[in-house]
Amino acid sequence: MIIPSKLYKQYEKDCKEYIPDIDKPINYPINLKCIYYMPTRRRVDLVNLLEATCDMLVHYNILEDDNSNIVCSHNGSHVYYDKENPRTEIEIERVEANELHK
């Protein structure tokens, strides 16, 4: 069993106030675009940031699961630097079935 780090637990807690209440978790194919504005220029791993964001969205029942049948892409995700206003901007867009087989 993998135990989340203290840093991840704090990230998850900090995100709670920004998570909308929804009636039913997303269970259809989506593109999850995440733009990260980091407080330092330290190198970060985009894949790890995306993984933490997906886990947090599942934890707060925004996503039913973060498997590839639901989160089928992360197109447009990127990391930027913003010392004054670090943040994560998340855009969820439904992907139509005919777009999945291009």
N, C-alpha and C positions, 0 to 999 in steps of 0.2 A: 504494500500500500504506500502510495506517495503522499506525504504530508505537505500541504502548502506552506510556503515560507511566511515569515512574519511580514515581509514586504508585500507579498501578494494579499495576505489577509487585510492589511491596511488599505491597499488599492481597492479591494472588493468593498470594504466598509465605506471608503470615501466616495465611491460611485453611487451608493444607494440613493442619495438625495436627488440624483439626476435621472434615475430610472423611472420611466412612466409606468403607471398601472395599466395593464391590458387585461382583457377578459380571457383570452386564450393564447397560449404560447404559439409562436410561428412554427409551423410544421411543413412548410412548402419551400421549394428551392429559392434561395436568395443570393445576391451579391452583398457581402458585408464589407463596405469601404470604411476603413479606419485611418484617420489622419491624426498622427501623434505629434504634438508640439512639446518638445522636451525642454527642461529647464537648464540643461548643460549641453555642451557639444560632445560629451562622452559618447563613444560608440555604443550602439544598442543593437540588439538582434530583432529585426522586424517580426520574424516568425514567432519568437517568444512573446512579443507584445500582442500579436494577434491571438495567440493561444490563450493568454491571460484574459483578453477581452471576451473571447468566445466562452471561456469557462464562467466568467462573471455574468454574461447574458443568459447562460443556462441556469446559473444559480438563482438569478432573479426572475426566472420564468418568462423571459422575453423570447428565448429560443427553446423549443422542446428538446433539442439536442444540437450538438455542433458537428455532427457527422457530415460527410460530403453529399448526402442526399438533401440536406437542408442548407448548410453553408457550402454552396458549390463553387464560390469564388470570392476572392478578396481584391478584385480589380480596382485599381485606383488608390490602394493603401500606400501610405508613405510616412516618413519621419522627417520632421522639421525641427528647428531650434526656435524657441521663444522664451527667453529668460523671464520676461515680465508677466507672461500669461500662459504657463504650461497647461496643457489640456489635451483631451482626446475628443475628436469630433467623429461621430459614427453615423453612417448613412446606410440604411437597409433598403434594398430594392428587390422586389419580386423578379424572379427570372422565369420567363415563360418556357414551357416544355420544349417548344420548337427552337429556342435559343440554345438549349443544352446540347444539341447534336450537330452543331455547326462545325 
